[in-house]
């Protein structure tokens, strides 16, 4: 196994180890608000939203709940889901792997913010079938990626944290192949802490 592959498999352990400290450090400031508002503007009132890699539910799911939507959140970290259930007990939270999760439901909105990019390139390619499977007609999908193809190693409290990205062209090809139309995409958005964000809709 390559070191990169080992680091990719270690992601859940890292979030179980540091999840509470990371959540405290992340805080409540919603630098994503402009993108979340664009996402929400495409949804009906009281929509069902699937948050893949939901973490503690703060601050993103909290904001979506405040706007009247219902959240189903999945995260492979039991520590993160424990926090989410404690924070928002009326919503639906599941300890699950986004790559393999089975849900008997389709959603009007799907979010994979700062989560999907921890998957290997091959796993990211497979995720578009998951996005499609869980999408109701006209569903809105938003996710963050890297700015270009490659792997990168960050860190969380001293532990190596794996990230990967496909090329922008490959994301566009995969979205199109699974019936999504790209509505907006910005690389390293200076108004969103340098995030590369994709907003798409199921045709």
N, C-alpha and C positions, 0 to 999 in steps of 0.2 A: 504494500500500500504506500502510495506517495505521501509525503508529509502534508501536502495540500489536502489530500483526501482525508487523512487522519484529522486535520483541523476542521474540515467541513463536518465530520461526524461528531465532533466535540462540542458543537454549538449549543445543544440542549443542556449539556452538563454545565457549561459556562453560565447560561441564563438561570439555571437552578442555583448555582453557587452565588452569583452576584445580582440576581434579579431584584431583590429588595433595595440594595444599595444603588443599582442603576436607575430604578424607578424614582428613588428620592433625588438623585442627581438630575434626572430628566426634568422633574418639576412639572408645573402646570402651564408654562408658557406655550401658547399654541402658534408656533411659527408656521404651521401647516394650514392655518385658517383660510387663507385665500384659495388654496387648492380644495380644501374640504367644502368650502362654499360653492365652488364650481361643480364639484361632485354632487352635492345636495341639490343644486339648482336643476339638475336633470332628473331628479327623483320625484315621485308623487309624495304627498304627505303621508306620514305614518308608514313608510316603506320598511321592508325587511332587508337588513344589511348583514352580509357575512364578512366578518373581520378576521382575516387569516394571518395569524401571528399577532394576536390582539394584545399581548402583554397583560399589564395590570388593568387595562381599560381606561387608564388616565395617561394623557388628557384626551386622546382622540375619541374613543368610544363614548366617553363622558359628554363630549361636545355633540356627538350624533344623537345621543339619548336626549339631551336638552332640547334638540330640535324636533323631538316627537317621534323618532324612529326606533325600531326594535332591533336589537343586536343579537346575532349569534356569533360568539367569539370562539376561535380555536387557537390553541397554542400548545406546543409540545412540552413546554415547561410547566410542571405541576405547581411550582412556586408562583409563576405568573398567573395561572388560572385560580389558585387560591386567593390571590390578591383581588382579581377581577370579581370573583364570587362575593368576597367580603365587601368590595366597593359598590357593586351593583347587583344585588341578589335577585332582582326581578328579571334580569336578562338571562340569556342562555349561554352557558360557558362549557367548553369541552376540552379536556386534555387529549389532543390528537395531533397527528402529523399531517400537515396540509397536503403532502404528496399522496396520501393514501386514505384520508378521511372519507367516510361514507355518511352522507346526510340525506334524509328523505325529503328534500325540500329544494326549491329554486328560489333565488333571491333577486330583488330589484337592484341591489347594489353589492359590489364585491370590492373589498379593500385589502391590499397586501402592502402595507406601508412599513418600510424598514424591516422587512421580514423575508420576503421572497429573494432578496439579494444575498441571503446567507446560503442559498442552495447552490449546488454545483451547476455548471452549464447544462449538463445532460438532464438533471432534475428540473431545472428551469424550463427546458424545452417541453418536458412532460406535463408541466403545470398548466399549460394552456388548454389541455383537454379537461383538466379539473375546473378551470375558470369557466369553460363553456358548459360543462355538465351542470354547474350550480347556477347558471344564468337563466333567469326568466327572459321572456321576449322583451327586448329593449333595455336589458340590464346595463348598468353603468359599472365599468371596471376601472380602478385606479391602483397603480403600483409604482414603486420606486425601483430604480436600477442603477447600475454604474453608467458613466458617460460613454464608455466604449468597451469592446470585448476584452476580457482578461480576468485574472484573479488578483485579489489584493488582501493583505493581512493587516488588519487593524489591531486594536487591543482594548480589553476591558479589565480595568483594575489589575493590569499586569499579565493577563492571560491573552494569548493570541486569538484573534477573532477573524474568522474567514468571511470573505465576500467574493462574489463573482458577478460577471455581467456578460451578456451576449452583445453582439453589435447592434446598433440601432436598426440597421437594415433587417437583421434576423428577427428582432422583436416585431417589426412591422409585418414581415412575412408570416410569422406565427400568428399574430393577431388576425390578419386577413384570412389565413387558412382556417381559423376557428370562428369566423363570422363576426369579428369585431372591426369597427371602423375607428381609427385614431382621430379623436377630436382636438386634442391639444397635447403637446409634448415640449418640455423645456429641459435643456441640458444644463446641469449645475446652476439651477435657478438662484440668483443672488438674493431674491426676496424670500427664499425658503431654505436658508442655511445651506445653500449649495447643493440641494437635492436635484437629482434627475428624475423627473416625474412624467408618467404616462396616464392620460385620461382617454378612455375608449368606451364605445357603446356597442352592444350586440345588435346586429342588424335584424 
